[in-house]
Amino acid sequence: SKTKFDNLTVQLTDESSLIIKSIGDSKHLVIHNKRENTTLLNNFLKEVDISAISDTKGQKSDKKEVVTPVLKPDLKMMDAVRIQKLIIPRFEDIKKEFKNFFVVHEQQDVVGGDFYWYSRKGNQTLLAIVDCTGHSVEGAMTSMICNSLLNQASSDFNGDNVSELLKNFYTQLLKYNKTTSETTDYNYGIGAEVGLFSFNHDKGIVSFCTTGISAVIKRENGIEHLKAKKVISYENIQQSITQTSFPMNDVVGIYGFTDGLADQFDADDKKKLGTRGVLKMIEDEENFDAEYYLSEINKWKGDNIQYDDITLVGIAM
């Protein structure tokens, strides 16, 4: 092409775009994007080493030129990934608490707002699934704050009332938002949905408290969906906390997941997986491991983009 223009992105449909990048005086790289997150793809293209593309100006050849872009590592983003991984508990530490354990932790971007949290308090194991406001870097920054607030809230936990721990977390969150609004020009508070499991090994009791995270209990005779209420306001958080307790002895498996799983659209971008779809995955479970669920999620999603961060944990009793 002899036409000169700056880099250009044209949105063709809601999920399809045409990206044109200048790679020389008379060359352009044209990409029809139907799958990848446009922001991520544009970030990749910014890092393509144009010098790696040979200059064939003035040369004629019947052979098609094969271009292999050289990606420069984004060191800042690599640091962000490394830092966020610091708050993720060691898989082996959680697995040793139960008969078996798996986690599917698929962020929409290289970093995100979903994370899971673990702590051992005396005879109790605490495991939380957290879905923070925002995605990508914004969500990741919120996750760092929420992880710190969970650690603070759990420091006074005496094992008697797990909902009190969750209440203390939101009390700290409200204080943080208030302080931020008073000391900055931004009136934007952070938030999070939390599903908190407490396993009392001495009493053989499981307690589950939630402010938006769903859970599923699998028994020999079927499954039970523990529904959650969405939090509208943190001011009266006790009214929004849903709590239930049940004995461990008849439980085969316990599952918790963020709404990014149920809200994922299918390959045709027409239908969400929904809670029913998640329940069916669990009912039809072939293997109690992350690979089975990743395979099922990818079958459903196909070549469609991932719309939200996805976290799914499974605990075998």
Disulfide bonds with the S-S distance in Angstrom:
none
